[in-house]
Amino acid sequence: MKIRLSPQLIKSSLSSHSWLGLLVGGLMYIICLSGTLAIFYEEIERWEQPVADEYLTIDAHLLEDSFNRYVSEGAEVTEHMYLVFPNEALPRAKVSNEFNGRYINADGSLGADAYDDLSGLFTGLHINLHMPVSIGVVVVSALGALLCGLIITGFLAHPSIVKDAFKLRTGSTGRMGQVDLHNRLSVWGAPFHLMIALTGAYYGLILLIVGMFASSIDGASPQSINQQIFPSEPEVENQASVYSVARALEQVRELSPDGKLLYLIVHDANSENRFMEFYVQQPGLLAWSENYRFDTAGNYLGAAGYTEGEAAQQVLYSVYRIHFGHFGGFITKLFYVVLGMSLTVVSATGINIWLQKRKYRDALNLIWPGIVWGMPLALVVASFTQVIFHLPSSPVFWGCMVVAMTAGLFVQNEAIYKRYLLNLTALSLVFLVSAYGIKFESYALVPAGLSINLVLLAAAVWFFLAAYDNRRRELAAQLIAEDVC
């Protein structure tokens, strides 16, 4: 099957594709790689603090006592207070305010400090690029919209796309190998890539779209439309001196006997209007949860209606699970990781092709390897400083990225610099696992620590082998050049 298009349309589409790719390539690569890793944010949080007690069930009254003890014994009461229930991916309960928290031991006592800063590094990169949320989410969503354009123009620029879908020239190197890899992964992953682009764009741009539509409808406003999507807060009449979590939990289980408890949020916790909201995932539905609301005495105030309310509510509340693959269990996560990595490779190879196609070299050729291969190194260094020393990971990450992007200007050879970064990343991974073992001792071998440590060591082997292969290709190219001379 071959789609027949005019040469002018093909030429224009190819030009648009190249410029769009150049514009978003670097940021797209960062967003795609961090998003792929963020799929396992629960497992990363578990690895970050392996000493916490782990279990899947705990008595409701123990949870209630732990939550009230945390609130009353010195924790700062912020606008929102949290109680997270144990689940298969993160089999532990924790209480927290907006800044810090504690895990709950199996006997209901408050246990180890709860850390999720490292998982926050990955999710923050993917969702808002560590910018202020109101700005970053819109920027990332705009990039999702541009990715939609890249996918469409990419197909229009390659009318033989179906015919060539399974043509992969073995042994191809250099620009031809990059082209084959870029085009094949783009075709095979196109449905997934388009879904990711659309759902990613939906997040931040929906608020802008709401405002635009509100301005064109008589008597409408963004606030009135938002009230149709997001339920208003309930009126609270009864307040208790302690939170009746156990009583509310009993009613939640009656309201949703097959539901999966996610977490409890106390809204307006530092005011007289505070109320509890239980987030419960419903079987067979893509919506993130149905939310059941109670006053602090445990009296039922009603449901938010995300699974039974307006269609707009149900669609909006389903986007997150579709985008991150948090449905269908661990196999679905692995499937998303494979396809997420393919989109990451497509983002990188698109810029590689453009750079190799140019008839000249400049600083961009030397900076780009620092972005592609410097990002894994920066993530490892930030993970080390965060997990081992609890230093803020975001400044460390971006500091490493700046160094990685500028250091190539001094090396003046992309292939050599790439090999340096590969070897440094491999060594850093081994060093991270070693430091983790020294700090946590036997806890490094419990399931929470061991699984991620094995993955990190496997990644170290891959980076070492990639560096070796890179060196082998350098030597082969030098021999060919000498023979030509």
QUIMOSUL-V866743 format. One record per helix or strand of 3 or more residues. SS is the DSSP state (@ for helix, = for strand). FROM is the first residue (numbers start at 1). LEN is the number of residues. If there is no record, write none. Layout:
ss: <SS,SS>
from: <FROM,FROM>
len: <LEN,LEN>
This chain:
ss: <@,@,@,=,=,=,=,@,@,@,@,@,@,=,=,=,=,@,@,@,@,@,@,@>
from: <7,41,60,81,93,101,110,117,133,174,190,222,245,260,275,290,300,311,319,330,363,393,414,447>
len: <32,8,13,4,4,4,5,12,25,15,27,8,11,8,7,5,4,6,6,28,27,19,32,38>
